Amino acid sequence: MRFNEFKVLLEKKLVGGDESTGYYTVGDSHAVGLANYAGKPWINKGKDGLPSTAALHSSAINSIPKGSVVLISVGANDTFAKNPNPQTIASNVSNLVNAAKSNGLKVTYLLFPVGTRPNAEVRRKTREAIKSSIDVPIVDLEGSRLVDGVHADAAGYKNASAKVLSGAKPTVSLGTPDAEPGAPSVKDRIVTSAELEQGPPYPASQKDEVSTMQQSLQDLGYSLGRTGVDGKYGPFTAAAVAAFKKDYDLKGNGSSFGKESFDMLSKINAGQVARVKIPTKANTEKGMDLDIPALTSVENVDKARKVAETFLGRTMNDDEWKHLIQTTSAESSPNSVEMAQIAAVILNRTRARYGGRNTVVGVVWAPGQFEPVTGHPLKGGGWTGPHPNFTTPVSKARLAKIIDSLLTHLPDADKSFLNFTSANPAAYKTASGRKFLDKMYASGGTKIGGTVFGTVA
């Protein structure tokens, strides 16, 4: 391709220090919080506690290179002043936003929440006045979990960051169309988006790109399940990607998200491609895109499946059967009776619509239930991902053991048991865990192998 045919402007994420075109935050503690919690690529030029009229805001804007994306958050502190005037505050915000636009910056405004502190009604009116006075994209913190009645938690700021990152990008000028070929300067180095692939692993270097992709999908109406926007390309994100590709006639499944998919997001955001009005429902309950392998062919597999279906009281689809085997393998010891009773608990819960879930897959992935194998939420957001015991293919010997246990012991398993827990007190790191074990025993729990089974819900 000849240089003159190349785009004059490239919209890519850039790397560099304060002298580079990039992403900047300006304003008060909300701007500071977003930069601190979201991390790269944000460069913070804000300061806690400043009103909208602080001279530091204008100085910060004047120091930011033309073409950068700037997130402005001011006005919240003004509502705590004596006799605050919503229209005056909105006018101050508008002046700052317009100054940034005049400097060639791509502006997004971060709107503070109403919160629970005094003057809530003033903040409510100020929010509406600001919305009416500016003509730039607004990312609203309202609805975020607040840690002190004013500021969002880490997840709130990270989600806000992802929304900004999914929009405008910093711009690098390569000169006029008649310019001679030449390499961009060091500060104009460009980081291209590699193809994103479902983990594990979850590379830290791709967290921002994954978060951007996740937020874009969520904004289009695709559910990310209980994990939300966490920067990890896990099974729920893969389910959302699969639904997105289906709706927009893109090639491939949910296991990867590359240039074609990113280009489609850009076209949708630019209005070049019509947005699907009713998105395909992402199968985030099932975790169906986990690499749970097909059952190894061993003797009597079909007979064992029929025994399990008779115990359940209906037929199972292949995904349910696969999850039953994989979860039983991950949760049980080599004790054959224990294996059958663990499978029985899963089937009992399915039959009883435990927690409102009436499929084996729904029962296995229910929050807070089989998390030692399916994974659990992390403090501050995110998800551990499933345990290797759950994703590693079941060996032929292990599968044969499970099949034998189902054929031999499942027909006689207790249909009232809805729960199980380790019988080893040393396995519990918290007092609440040990209390649950005690509760199981107190309610007539039965120990089988290394596990206690019972009717405690």
Buried (B, 14 or more C-beta within 10 A) or exposed (E): EEEEEEEEEBEBBBBBEEEBBBBBBBBBBBBBBBBBBBEBBBBBBBBEEBBBBBEEBBEBBEEBBEBBBBBBBBBBBBBBEEEBBBEBBBBBBBBBBBBBBEBEBBBBBBBBBBBEBEBBEBBBBBBEBBEEBBEBBBBBBBEBEBEEEBBBBBBBBBBBBBBBBBBBBBBBBBEEEEEEEEEBEEBBBEEEBEEBBBBBEBBEEBBBBBBBBBBBBBBBBBBBBBBBBBBBBBBBBBBBBBBBBBBBEBEEEBBBBBEEBBEBBBEBBEEEBEEBEEBBEBBBBBBBBBEBEEBBEBEBBEEBBBBBBEBBEEEBEEBBBBBBBBBBBBBBEEBBBBBBBBBBBBBBBBBBEBBEBBBBBBBBBBEEBBBBBBBBBEEEBBBBBBBEBBBBBBEEEBBBBBBBBBBBBBEEBBEEBBBBBBBEEEEBEEEEBBEBBEBBBEEEBBEBBBBBBBBBE
